[in-house]
Amino acid sequence: MYAIIETGGKQYRVQEGDVITIEKLNAEVGEKVTFDKVLVMGEGADAKIGTPYVGENVYGEVVENGKGKKVIIYKYKAKKDYRKKQGHRQPFTKVEITGIGADKQPEKKAAAPKEAPVEAAAEEAKEAVSMSMKKDELIAFAEAHDIKVDAKATKQAIIDTINENL
């Protein structure tokens, strides 16, 4: 089953599980969003066509907020000494479609069974270490977890050492 939704002045054909890039929404990552402007819903001859909207909703979850590639705007007038260069990065929101229709409203997921606290702490520590951290932060993280690292080593070598010892 698919639906055609309208958001940000554009129309998108979506199915459950699709990840779409739309105009920026005022929603944080992980938040649930509801699209109520559904133009068409269904499959083949069974499709419901709205006038202008079908009375159903499409549900999604925000995956990412970001900015697109830079577009350069360059204005120039010959022989007039006029040049103007300007850049623009359009903001966007990536949304994963979780349900289509009133009966497909997502329910809260059941909490996963708790693991041993030691394993959970090790997993959190591995997730906490990433390439986006600065070298000084990695060295401080290693010292906090009693891991010996060479301060002159490369960033990747420090991350590997931390991951091996966790």
Contacts in CASP RR format, 6 or more apart in sequence:
PFRMAT RR
TARGET T0000
AUTHOR 0000-0000-0000
METHOD contacts of the structure
MODEL  1
MYAIIETGGKQYRVQEGDVITIEKLNAEVGEKVTFDKVLVMGEGADAKIG
TPYVGENVYGEVVENGKGKKVIIYKYKAKKDYRKKQGHRQPFTKVEITGI
GADKQPEKKAAAPKEAPVEAAAEEAKEAVSMSMKKDELIAFAEAHDIKVD
AKATKQAIIDTINENL
1 15 0 8 1.000
1 16 0 8 1.000
1 41 0 8 1.000
1 42 0 8 1.000
1 43 0 8 1.000
1 100 0 8 1.000
2 13 0 8 1.000
2 14 0 8 1.000
2 15 0 8 1.000
2 40 0 8 1.000
2 41 0 8 1.000
2 42 0 8 1.000
2 43 0 8 1.000
2 100 0 8 1.000
3 13 0 8 1.000
3 14 0 8 1.000
3 15 0 8 1.000
3 38 0 8 1.000
3 39 0 8 1.000
3 40 0 8 1.000
3 41 0 8 1.000
3 42 0 8 1.000
3 54 0 8 1.000
3 56 0 8 1.000
3 58 0 8 1.000
3 100 0 8 1.000
3 101 0 8 1.000
4 11 0 8 1.000
4 12 0 8 1.000
4 13 0 8 1.000
4 14 0 8 1.000
4 38 0 8 1.000
4 39 0 8 1.000
4 40 0 8 1.000
4 41 0 8 1.000
5 11 0 8 1.000
5 12 0 8 1.000
5 14 0 8 1.000
5 35 0 8 1.000
5 37 0 8 1.000
5 38 0 8 1.000
5 39 0 8 1.000
5 58 0 8 1.000
6 12 0 8 1.000
6 35 0 8 1.000
6 37 0 8 1.000
6 38 0 8 1.000
6 39 0 8 1.000
7 22 0 8 1.000
7 23 0 8 1.000
7 25 0 8 1.000
7 35 0 8 1.000
7 37 0 8 1.000
8 22 0 8 1.000
8 23 0 8 1.000
9 23 0 8 1.000
10 22 0 8 1.000
10 23 0 8 1.000
11 39 0 8 1.000
12 20 0 8 1.000
12 22 0 8 1.000
14 20 0 8 1.000
14 58 0 8 1.000
14 97 0 8 1.000
14 100 0 8 1.000
15 97 0 8 1.000
15 100 0 8 1.000
16 97 0 8 1.000
16 98 0 8 1.000
16 99 0 8 1.000
16 100 0 8 1.000
16 104 0 8 1.000
17 96 0 8 1.000
17 97 0 8 1.000
17 98 0 8 1.000
18 96 0 8 1.000
18 97 0 8 1.000
19 63 0 8 1.000
19 94 0 8 1.000
19 95 0 8 1.000
19 96 0 8 1.000
19 97 0 8 1.000
20 94 0 8 1.000
20 95 0 8 1.000
20 97 0 8 1.000
21 92 0 8 1.000
21 93 0 8 1.000
21 94 0 8 1.000
22 92 0 8 1.000
22 93 0 8 1.000
22 94 0 8 1.000
22 95 0 8 1.000
23 91 0 8 1.000
23 92 0 8 1.000
23 93 0 8 1.000
24 65 0 8 1.000
24 66 0 8 1.000
24 91 0 8 1.000
24 92 0 8 1.000
24 93 0 8 1.000
25 33 0 8 1.000
25 62 0 8 1.000
25 93 0 8 1.000
25 95 0 8 1.000
27 33 0 8 1.000
27 62 0 8 1.000
27 65 0 8 1.000
27 93 0 8 1.000
28 62 0 8 1.000
28 65 0 8 1.000
29 62 0 8 1.000
29 63 0 8 1.000
29 64 0 8 1.000
29 65 0 8 1.000
30 61 0 8 1.000
30 62 0 8 1.000
30 63 0 8 1.000
31 61 0 8 1.000
31 62 0 8 1.000
32 59 0 8 1.000
32 60 0 8 1.000
32 61 0 8 1.000
32 98 0 8 1.000
32 106 0 8 1.000
33 59 0 8 1.000
33 60 0 8 1.000
33 61 0 8 1.000
33 62 0 8 1.000
33 95 0 8 1.000
34 57 0 8 1.000
34 58 0 8 1.000
34 59 0 8 1.000
34 60 0 8 1.000
35 57 0 8 1.000
35 58 0 8 1.000
35 59 0 8 1.000
35 60 0 8 1.000
36 53 0 8 1.000
36 55 0 8 1.000
36 57 0 8 1.000
37 53 0 8 1.000
38 50 0 8 1.000
38 53 0 8 1.000
38 54 0 8 1.000
38 55 0 8 1.000
38 56 0 8 1.000
38 57 0 8 1.000
38 58 0 8 1.000
38 101 0 8 1.000
39 49 0 8 1.000
39 50 0 8 1.000
39 52 0 8 1.000
39 53 0 8 1.000
39 54 0 8 1.000
40 47 0 8 1.000
40 48 0 8 1.000
40 49 0 8 1.000
40 50 0 8 1.000
40 54 0 8 1.000
41 47 0 8 1.000
41 48 0 8 1.000
41 54 0 8 1.000
41 56 0 8 1.000
41 100 0 8 1.000
41 101 0 8 1.000
42 48 0 8 1.000
48 54 0 8 1.000
48 56 0 8 1.000
56 100 0 8 1.000
56 101 0 8 1.000
56 102 0 8 1.000
57 101 0 8 1.000
57 102 0 8 1.000
57 105 0 8 1.000
58 97 0 8 1.000
58 99 0 8 1.000
58 100 0 8 1.000
58 101 0 8 1.000
59 97 0 8 1.000
59 98 0 8 1.000
59 99 0 8 1.000
59 100 0 8 1.000
59 101 0 8 1.000
59 104 0 8 1.000
59 105 0 8 1.000
59 106 0 8 1.000
60 95 0 8 1.000
60 96 0 8 1.000
60 97 0 8 1.000
60 98 0 8 1.000
60 99 0 8 1.000
60 106 0 8 1.000
61 95 0 8 1.000
61 96 0 8 1.000
61 98 0 8 1.000
61 106 0 8 1.000
62 93 0 8 1.000
62 94 0 8 1.000
62 95 0 8 1.000
63 94 0 8 1.000
63 95 0 8 1.000
63 96 0 8 1.000
64 93 0 8 1.000
64 94 0 8 1.000
65 91 0 8 1.000
65 92 0 8 1.000
65 93 0 8 1.000
65 94 0 8 1.000
66 91 0 8 1.000
66 92 0 8 1.000
66 93 0 8 1.000
67 89 0 8 1.000
67 90 0 8 1.000
67 91 0 8 1.000
67 92 0 8 1.000
68 89 0 8 1.000
68 90 0 8 1.000
68 91 0 8 1.000
68 92 0 8 1.000
69 89 0 8 1.000
70 87 0 8 1.000
70 88 0 8 1.000
70 89 0 8 1.000
71 87 0 8 1.000
71 88 0 8 1.000
71 89 0 8 1.000
71 90 0 8 1.000
72 85 0 8 1.000
72 86 0 8 1.000
72 87 0 8 1.000
73 84 0 8 1.000
73 85 0 8 1.000
73 86 0 8 1.000
73 87 0 8 1.000
73 88 0 8 1.000
74 83 0 8 1.000
74 84 0 8 1.000
74 85 0 8 1.000
74 86 0 8 1.000
75 82 0 8 1.000
75 83 0 8 1.000
75 84 0 8 1.000
75 85 0 8 1.000
75 86 0 8 1.000
76 82 0 8 1.000
76 83 0 8 1.000
76 84 0 8 1.000
98 104 0 8 1.000
98 106 0 8 1.000
99 105 0 8 1.000
99 106 0 8 1.000
114 120 0 8 1.000
122 166 0 8 1.000
125 145 0 8 1.000
125 166 0 8 1.000
126 163 0 8 1.000
126 166 0 8 1.000
128 141 0 8 1.000
129 138 0 8 1.000
129 141 0 8 1.000
129 159 0 8 1.000
129 162 0 8 1.000
129 163 0 8 1.000
130 159 0 8 1.000
131 155 0 8 1.000
131 156 0 8 1.000
131 159 0 8 1.000
133 141 0 8 1.000
135 155 0 8 1.000
135 158 0 8 1.000
138 149 0 8 1.000
138 155 0 8 1.000
138 158 0 8 1.000
138 159 0 8 1.000
138 162 0 8 1.000
139 149 0 8 1.000
139 151 0 8 1.000
139 158 0 8 1.000
141 162 0 8 1.000
142 148 0 8 1.000
142 149 0 8 1.000
142 158 0 8 1.000
142 161 0 8 1.000
142 162 0 8 1.000
145 162 0 8 1.000
145 165 0 8 1.000
145 166 0 8 1.000
147 161 0 8 1.000
147 162 0 8 1.000
147 165 0 8 1.000
147 166 0 8 1.000
149 158 0 8 1.000
149 161 0 8 1.000
149 162 0 8 1.000
150 157 0 8 1.000
150 158 0 8 1.000
153 161 0 8 1.000
END
